[in-house]
Amino acid sequence: MLVLHNIEIQKLEQQHIPQVKDIFDQQFGQGYLSQKDIEAFLVTPYIGVVSLQEQHVLGVSLSLIDSAKELSLQFLEGPARTWFLQTFKDDAIVALRKHSAIHPDFQRQGFGQDLVSLSNELLEPHVEAILSTVWEEKSGQSMGKIFRHCGFESIKTIPNYWYEDSIKKQYICSLCAAIPCTCSSTIYLKKINS
């Protein structure tokens, strides 16, 4: 457990999942992640962390660590997979931060930056790099500012990143308000000095 500014950062536990699911439903659309999807982050190689204040989940970051080859085969599709395979050696150990979100009531108060910073501390000793996908909001507000502040570099924007995923899972993006989602994702990279 890590503590910063009266916010506790700890590993995701079963008791947090209802609040975590609610945050994802609000931020990305109903059904974006199922309870089963979130529960997967309770076991290795997945790493789920939550920021808590008096047992109330303020934010969540869900990542996994694996070889670049395995990550690309299991979790990336289309242009994201092609780019990823061109960027990393197959045996490179990489963390892929799949999902990060802050409850709407606690945004723009520094909790996102604390969550990313402290979750990086948990990931960095084990990896050569951390990748994060960031939903690009049309308003220009996004987690991207937080990632840049935490040492990440914006390296690629992929249009229609969730297009096929939204059709497959039938979730309605909170920004597009329709299926399919036509939002773009920007990939952020932080290389870790060995």
C-alpha positions as CSV (number, residue, x, y, z in Angstrom):
1,M,0.0,0.0,0.0
2,L,1.2,3.5,-0.9
3,V,-0.1,6.8,0.5
4,L,0.1,10.2,-1.0
5,H,-2.0,13.3,-0.1
6,N,-4.3,11.2,2.1
7,I,-5.0,8.9,-0.8
8,E,-4.3,5.3,-0.4
9,I,-3.2,3.3,-3.5
10,Q,-3.6,-0.4,-3.1
11,K,-4.1,-3.5,-5.2
12,L,-7.5,-4.1,-6.6
13,E,-9.6,-6.4,-4.4
14,Q,-12.9,-8.1,-5.0
15,Q,-14.7,-5.6,-2.7
16,H,-13.7,-2.7,-5.0
17,I,-15.2,-4.2,-8.2
18,P,-18.7,-2.7,-7.9
19,Q,-17.3,0.8,-7.5
20,V,-14.7,0.2,-10.2
21,K,-17.4,-1.0,-12.7
22,D,-19.5,2.1,-11.9
23,I,-16.6,4.4,-12.7
24,F,-15.9,2.6,-16.1
25,D,-19.6,2.7,-16.9
26,Q,-19.8,6.4,-16.3
27,Q,-16.5,7.3,-18.0
28,F,-16.6,5.0,-21.1
29,G,-20.1,3.7,-21.5
30,Q,-22.4,1.0,-20.0
31,G,-20.9,-2.4,-20.5
32,Y,-17.4,-1.2,-21.6
33,L,-16.0,-3.6,-19.0
34,S,-17.9,-6.4,-17.4
35,Q,-17.5,-7.5,-13.9
36,K,-15.6,-10.6,-15.2
37,D,-13.3,-8.3,-17.3
38,I,-12.4,-6.4,-14.1
39,E,-12.0,-9.5,-12.0
40,A,-9.3,-10.7,-14.4
41,F,-7.1,-7.9,-13.0
42,L,-7.1,-9.6,-9.5
43,V,-4.5,-12.2,-10.7
44,T,-1.0,-12.2,-12.2
45,P,0.1,-11.1,-14.8
46,Y,-2.6,-8.5,-14.4
47,I,-2.2,-5.6,-12.0
48,G,-5.2,-3.6,-10.8
49,V,-4.7,-0.7,-8.5
50,V,-7.2,1.6,-6.9
51,S,-7.0,5.0,-5.2
52,L,-9.1,5.1,-2.1
53,Q,-10.2,7.7,0.4
54,E,-12.0,6.2,3.4
55,Q,-12.8,3.0,1.3
56,H,-14.4,5.0,-1.5
57,V,-12.8,4.2,-4.8
58,L,-11.7,7.5,-6.5
59,G,-9.9,6.0,-9.4
60,V,-8.5,2.8,-10.9
61,S,-5.7,1.7,-13.2
62,L,-5.6,-1.7,-14.8
63,S,-2.4,-3.0,-16.3
64,L,-0.7,-6.2,-17.3
65,I,2.9,-7.3,-17.6
66,D,4.1,-9.7,-20.3
67,S,6.5,-10.1,-23.2
68,A,5.8,-7.8,-26.1
69,K,5.0,-10.8,-28.3
70,E,2.3,-12.1,-25.9
71,L,0.8,-8.7,-25.3
72,S,0.5,-8.1,-29.0
73,L,-1.2,-11.4,-29.7
74,Q,-3.6,-11.3,-26.8
75,F,-4.6,-7.7,-26.4
76,L,-3.8,-5.6,-29.5
77,E,-5.6,-5.6,-32.9
78,G,-5.1,-4.0,-36.2
79,P,-2.9,-0.9,-36.4
80,A,-2.0,-1.0,-32.7
81,R,-0.6,-4.5,-33.0
82,T,1.4,-3.7,-36.2
83,W,2.9,-0.6,-34.5
84,F,3.7,-2.5,-31.3
85,L,5.5,-5.3,-33.0
86,Q,7.6,-2.8,-35.0
87,T,8.5,-1.0,-31.8
88,F,9.5,-3.8,-29.3
89,K,11.5,-6.9,-29.5
90,D,9.4,-10.1,-29.0
91,D,11.0,-10.8,-25.6
92,A,10.9,-7.3,-24.2
93,I,9.0,-7.2,-20.9
94,V,6.4,-4.5,-21.1
95,A,3.5,-3.2,-19.0
96,L,0.4,-2.3,-20.9
97,R,-1.9,0.0,-18.9
98,K,-5.2,-1.0,-20.5
99,H,-7.6,1.2,-18.5
100,S,-7.4,4.1,-16.2
101,A,-10.2,6.2,-14.9
102,I,-11.1,8.7,-12.2
103,H,-14.6,9.0,-10.8
104,P,-16.2,12.1,-12.3
105,D,-16.7,13.7,-8.8
106,F,-12.9,13.6,-8.2
107,Q,-11.5,14.7,-11.5
108,R,-9.2,17.7,-11.9
109,Q,-8.1,17.5,-8.2
110,G,-4.8,15.7,-8.8
111,F,-6.0,12.2,-8.0
112,G,-5.3,11.0,-11.5
113,Q,-1.7,12.1,-11.4
114,D,-1.3,10.5,-8.0
115,L,-2.8,7.2,-9.3
116,V,-0.6,7.1,-12.4
117,S,2.6,8.1,-10.4
118,L,2.1,5.5,-7.7
119,S,1.0,2.7,-10.1
120,N,4.1,3.4,-12.1
121,E,6.2,2.8,-9.0
122,L,4.6,-0.7,-8.8
123,L,5.2,-1.4,-12.5
124,E,8.7,0.1,-13.2
125,P,10.9,-2.4,-11.3
126,H,9.5,-5.2,-13.5
127,V,9.5,-3.8,-17.0
128,E,11.5,-2.1,-19.8
129,A,8.6,0.1,-20.7
130,I,5.1,1.1,-19.8
131,L,2.5,1.7,-22.5
132,S,-0.8,3.4,-21.9
133,T,-3.8,3.9,-24.2
134,V,-5.7,7.1,-23.7
135,W,-9.2,7.9,-24.9
136,E,-8.9,11.2,-26.7
137,E,-11.8,13.4,-25.8
138,K,-13.1,15.9,-28.3
139,S,-13.0,18.6,-25.6
140,G,-9.2,18.2,-25.5
141,Q,-9.3,17.1,-21.9
142,S,-7.8,13.6,-21.3
143,M,-5.5,11.6,-19.2
144,G,-2.8,12.4,-21.7
145,K,-1.8,15.5,-19.7
146,I,-1.3,13.4,-16.7
147,F,0.8,10.8,-18.5
148,R,3.0,13.5,-20.0
149,H,3.5,15.0,-16.5
150,C,4.5,11.5,-15.3
151,G,7.2,11.1,-17.9
152,F,5.3,9.5,-20.8
153,E,5.7,10.5,-24.4
154,S,2.8,10.6,-26.9
155,I,3.9,8.4,-29.7
156,K,1.0,7.5,-31.9
157,T,-2.7,8.3,-32.3
158,I,-4.9,5.5,-33.7
159,P,-8.3,6.6,-35.1
160,N,-11.4,4.5,-34.4
161,Y,-9.4,2.5,-31.8
162,W,-12.5,1.1,-30.1
163,Y,-14.6,0.7,-33.2
164,E,-14.6,-3.1,-33.4
165,D,-14.5,-3.6,-29.7
166,S,-17.7,-1.5,-29.2
167,I,-19.5,-3.5,-31.9
168,K,-18.3,-6.8,-30.4
169,K,-19.3,-5.9,-26.8
170,Q,-22.2,-3.7,-27.7
171,Y,-21.3,-0.8,-25.4
172,I,-22.3,2.7,-26.2
173,C,-19.4,5.1,-25.8
174,S,-20.1,7.9,-23.4
175,L,-18.6,10.4,-25.9
176,C,-20.0,9.1,-29.2
177,A,-23.4,8.1,-27.7
178,A,-23.7,5.4,-30.3
179,I,-22.4,2.1,-31.6
180,P,-19.8,2.0,-33.1
181,C,-17.4,4.1,-31.1
182,T,-15.3,6.4,-33.4
183,C,-13.0,7.8,-30.8
184,S,-9.3,7.9,-31.2
185,S,-6.7,6.6,-28.8
186,T,-3.3,8.1,-28.2
187,I,-0.6,5.7,-27.2
188,Y,1.8,6.9,-24.5
189,L,5.1,5.3,-23.8
190,K,7.5,5.6,-20.8
191,K,10.8,3.8,-21.2
192,I,12.3,2.6,-18.0
193,N,16.1,3.0,-17.4
194,S,17.5,-0.4,-16.5
